[in-house]
Amino acid sequence: MLFFPYPKTKREELFDRENELEDVIKAVDMGERLILILGPRRLGKSSLLNVTLNEIEYPSIKVDVRKTYSEFSSVNRYVIGRMLLSSLSGRKRLLEELKRNVKGLSVSGVRVEIAKDFSIVELLEALNEYGRFIIAFDEAQYLRFGGATRYDGILAYAVDNLENLTFILTGSEVGMLFDFLRFEDPRAPLFGRYHHDVVLSRFSRDLSLEFLKSGFREAGMRIKEGELEDAVNTFDGVVGWLTLYGYLRVARGLDHGKALEEVFREAKAIVESELSRLFSYSPRYKVILKAIALGYSRWRDIKDYVTLKLGYINDSNFSKLLENLVKSGYVEKRGGRYYIFDPMIERIFKEG
């Protein structure tokens, strides 16, 4: 079902991501060591990753790093080690082999224990010896919260030395992910390393319309052309919102207006949850987003609005806050001006 509002797992559930899917699968088959799936939130990166892992012939492990960070407030080596090993719970023979080759690892039935001397590098080396393996980190920018564990260094070692491993990293906060990986920093472990990038974009207007028509046709529903056009205008190619709108109309029987309002209500709850941590660092983030939502797009105009509302801020600090919003994927910069990427976030801040 195209309108199923959760990450997809099968090829036939994806819509118009065939080229991106084949790109990732080809890179895996060629033995690429590091693959990045990039794009702002709600464009289908997790779905593309899930389908890829189900399509390829090699064994794989997937860790949702954002979930890990949210649950444990860290992503140290013990947490990531447990997440990696929990994905192998159905492979008893492999776990027994890993136990013999990785210090600090004990296995009893399906129960896995990790001691203080556990090493992620040893685990990766053991997996490499086992054979071809794909290791995926969803929302990998959260690996920057590793504390004493330098995941960029671990990735660099693995990319250089473990030829049987392929790492697939997804990132919604593309700028934050590249700040963590630092491919262009001569002092960084991953400096100069090759990475195969697959970038997801929002749907075009025509593609958005075809997506909605295909989903409703699949559900056996006929929707007025004007309502479809209005939904396309409202959600501006963001696949997640288009999908939720279709689901609400099909599964819950809402009419056009009520479905739009329900998407907005759910978007508001999601956005408040996503942005609460950011706002706890500085109240200025909220005012910057408000300014952009109201139509201020030039650097100077946004800064003047923030100064009017909250008082003086120097140019350097303001630029850093604005750049953080860009790196986090909430704001995009086009032609020297700033815009909120997601139409739902824009509406939320425009309406207060």
N, C-alpha and C positions, 0 to 999 in steps of 0.2 A: 504494500500500500504506500503510494507516494507521500500521503499525508500522515503517515505514522510519525508522531512527534518525538522520536527518540533516535539516537544514532543508528544508522542502517548497518546491516551485516552482509547483505547479499547484493551481487552485481545488479540484478534486475530492480532493486529498490533505489538505485542511484538514478538521478535524472541529469543527463547531459554532462556527466563527469567521466565519460568513457576515455577521452584522451588523457586526462590526468591519471586515471587508474592504470592505463596501459603504460604511461610514462613511469610510474612508480614500480610496477611489476617488472618492466624491462630493466630498470636500474638495479633491482634486486637480483634478477637473473644474470646480469653482467658482473655481479660481485662487487658493486659499489659499496664502500665501507660506511659512508655517511650520507643519508638522504634527509632533506628537510621538506616538510609539508607546511606551507605558510599561508597566512591570510587572517583577516579580522574574525571576530567571533560570529558564530551562527552562519557560516558559509559551508559547513559540511566537512571540515578536516577530520574529525573523529570518525565520521561515516566512511570517508575515503580510506582511512587507516584500517578500520575494521574489515572492510571488504578486501583490501589488499592482503591482510593477514589470513583471511579465509580462502583467498584465491591461490596464493603461492603454495608450492609443494614442500617448503622447508618448515621445520618446527619454529615456533615463535613464542615470545614472551611480551606482554604488554603491561606497562605500569602507567596509571593515571597520576602524574606527579602533582597536579593541583589537588586532587582528592587526598593524596598522601600528606601534602603540606597542611591542608585544612584539618585533617584528622589528628595529626601529630605535632603541628606547629614547627616542624622541621623535616628535612629530608636527609638526615645523616645516614651513614652507611648501613646501620642496623635496620633502619626503616626500609630503605631501598632494597637491602638484601632480603628482608622478609617478603617484600612485595614481589621481587623476582622469583623467589623460591615458591611462593604460594601459587604462582602461575604454573609451576611444575608438579603440583600435588598429585596429578593423575599419572605421572611418569615415575613409578616406584624404582624401576631399574636405573634410570638416570640419576635419581636422588641418591641411591646407594652408591653409585659411582662417584658422584660429587662429594659425598661424605668422606670417601677415601682420599680425595685429592685437595680438599679445601679445609684449612685449619678453622677451628671455631664453629664447625657445623656438625650437628648431630641430628639423626633422623630416626624416629620411632613410629613405624606405620606411616601415617600421613602427617604426623606431627613433626615440625622442623624447629630446632632450637639453634640460636646464634649466640656464641660467646664473645668475650671482649676481643679476642685475637682474630675474629673473622675479618676476611679481606675480600672486598669486591673484586679486586684485580685477580686474585686467585680463582674466584668463582668464574670470571670471564675467561680466564686461561683454561679452566677445566671444561667449560662449554665449548671453547674453540677446539680442544682436543677431541671432544665428542663428535664434532662434525659441523656442518653448516647450520647456523642459527641466526634468527632475526630477533633483534631486541628493540622494542618500540617504547619510547617515552612520550606520552601524550601530554601536551602543555609543558614542554621541557624547560621553559624559561624559569620554572620554579626550582630547578636544580641549582639555581644561584643561591638558594637558602641552605646550602649543604654544610654551613659552619666550617668545621675543620676538614671536611671531606671536599677535595677539589675535583668535582666531576669533569671539569674541562680537561684537567690533566689525565684523568682516567680515560676519557674518550680519546685524547690524543695518543696515549699509549696503545689503546686497543686498535685505533685506526692504523697506526704504524706497524703493529706487530701481530695482530690476531686476524689472519686472513680469512677465516671461516665465519667471522661475525659481520653482520650488517646492522647498523644502528639507524632507526627511523625516528626522527624527532618532529613533533608538530608544535606549532607555536601561534597563539592568537595575539600575544603581545610581541610582535615581530621585532620591534626595536629593542625590547628587553632581552629577547632571546639572543640577538646578535651582540648586545652588550656583554652577555654572559659568555658567548662562544669566542668573541674577539678574534675573528679570522685575520683582521688587518693590523693587529697589534703585535709588533716584533717581540714584545716581552711575554706574550701569552702562549700557553702550551699548544693551542690549535692554529697558531699563526701559519698562514700559507697553505693549510690543508684544503684539499679539494672537497667540495660538497655538492651534491646534486639537488637542486632546488625545484620544487613543484609548487607553484603559487596559484591559489584559488581566488577568483574574482567574484564579485556580485553578479547576478544574472542581469542581462540586458532587459530592456523593456519588453521586447518581443519574446525573449526566452521566458521571462516571468509569466507572461500571458499564456504561453504554450504549456508551462508547468501547471498552472492552475487548471487550464482546460483538460489536460491529460489526467490530473488527479480526480477531477469531478467526473470525467468520462469513465474512469476506472471504477468510481463509486456508483455509477448509474444515475448521476444527478445532472440536471440542466440548470445552469445559472445564467442570469441576465448579463449580457455583454457589458452594460454600464457598471454593474457591480464588480465584474472582473477588472475592468479598467480602473475603477476607484481603488481596489485593493492593490493593483500594481503600482499606482501612483503613491499610495500610502506607504508601502513597504520597500519601495525603491531597490528591488533586486536582492534583498537580504533573505536568503533561502529559509532560514529558521522561522522568520515571521510569516512568510508565505505558507510554509508547511503548517504552522499552528493555526493560521486562519482557515485553511482548508479542513484541517482536522475538526475544528470547532463547528464548522458548518455540516460536515458529514457525520461525525460521531455524536455530537450533542444537539444537532438540529437547530442551531442558532441562525437567525436571519442575518443579513449582511451587516446592518448597523450594530447589532448586539455582538456579532463576532469581532468586529473591529474594536469595540470597546473592551471586550474580554482580552483580546491580544494586548491592548494597551495596559490593562490592569495587571496582567501577568508579566508584561515587560517591565512595568514599574517595580514590581517585587523583585524580579531578577536583577535589574540594574541597581536597585538600592543595596542588594546583597553584594553584588560585585564591587560597587564603588565605596562601600562603607569603610573598608580598610584604607583606601586612598584618601578619603576625606578626613580620616582620623589623623593623617600626617599634616594636613594643612587645609583650613576652610577655604583657602583661595582656589583650590581645584573646582569646587562647586560653583564659585562665582565666575571663573573662566568659562566653564561649560555653559553657564547661563548667558554670558555675553555672546558667545558664538551662536547659541540657539536663537538669540534675538536678532542675529544678522550682522554682528560685528565680526569681520573676517580678517582685517588687517592687524598686524602686531600692535601698532600704536593705539588703535581704537580699542582693542581688547584690554590693553594695559590701562588705558584711561578709565574704562568702565570699572575695572578691579580697584583702581585707586579711589574712584568716587565712592564705591561701596565699602571698602575696607581700609582705606588709608594708603599711605605711601609704601611702595615696594620698589627696590632698586632694579635696574634693567636686567642685571645678571640673574638675580633670584627669580624674577618673573619669567625670563626665557627658559630657565631650568624647569619650572613648573609646566610651562606650555609644552616643552619638548618631552617631558615625562608623559603627558597625555597623548602625544603623538606616538611615542614608543609603546605605550600601553594599548594602542589600537582604538582609542575612543575618538581621537581627532586625526584628521588627515590634512596634509599640507599640499595644496595644488596651486601652481602659479603664484607662489608667494603669499597666498591667503590660507586661512584655516577654516575647516569645516568639520562638523560632527559626522562621523561615518554612518552611524546607525540612525535611521529616521525616527525610531521609537525613543531613543535617548534624546534626540533633538526635541521631540514633542514634550517629553517629560520635563525638560528644563525650560522650555518656552512657556509651559503652562504653570510653572512654579513648583 
